[in-house]
Amino acid sequence: MAKVELTRHLYSFFPELEGRELHVEASTVAEVVREMERVAPGIAFYVCDERGRLRMHVNVFVDDERIVDRARLSDGVGPHSRVLIMQALSGG
């Protein structure tokens, strides 16, 4: 099962995930997002827009490589992959 990690900021919106080891059965990034939605309702819309595309200020890395397909999230995920979901923070 793929291991999913979130940047610290996302735990403020999904506190039920903090301190948990997150593992999902998935073969694509889209499946990772769907499985995370089952664990933490609302996270899919936080990460993706209404068309299912990755939001502008969100990045996903699979095994330290940034995904290429931000529209369909078809990048592959292996059974032992590490998937990092991160949101850029801005402000001054």
N, C-alpha and C positions, 0 to 999 in steps of 0.2 A: 504494500500500500504506500502511496506517495505521502510524504510528510509535508504539511502545509505550515508555513510560518508567516506571521503578520508583523508589520512594523508596529512599534510601541503605540503610536498614535491611534491605530485602529481599535485597540482595546478600550479606549475611552468610549467608543460607540458600541462596542460589543464586549462588555465586561465579563459575560459568561464564558468567554473563550480564554481569558487570562489564566495562565498557569496550567493549561491543558495541553497535552500532546495531541496534535491534530493530524490524523491520518485518514486519507480517503482513497477509495477505489476509483481510479479514473485513468483514461488513456489519452485525454486531451485536456487543455486548460479549460475549455467550456464545461467539461464534466467536473473538473475540480470546483468551479464556481457553483454549479448545480448542487454538488454534494455539500459545499460549505453553506449554501442557502438552507439545506435541510437541518444543519447543525445550528445555524445562527440566522433565523429569518430576518431578511432585510439586507444582508451583506451583499447579495447579488446586485441589488439596485444601487448600493453604495459604490460598488466596484464598476458596474456597467451601466450604460445609459438605457433608455427605453427601447432601443433597437438591439440591445445585447452586446454592443461594442464597448470595449474598455474605455472608461472615462479618460479625458485628456491628462489629468494629473495623477493617474494611477499607472503603475508599472508592475509587470509580473515577470519574474525570472524563474526559469526551470533549470536546475543544476548550474546556476551562476550565469546563464545566458538569457538575455532579455528576449521575450517572445517577439515574433515577427508579425503574426496575424492578429492585429488588434481589433479586427472587425468580426471575425467568426470564432476566434480563439481556438483555432484548429491545431496549434502547436502540440506536439506529442509530449506525453508524460509517461515515464516508465514506472514500473512497480516499486522501484527504490529511489525515485526522484525526490528532490527537495524543491518545493514550490514556494517562492517568496512573493507575497502580495504586499506592495508598498504604495503609499500615497505620499506624493510630494507635499511639503508644507511650504507656505509662502507667507510673507508678511514682513513687517519691519519694526 
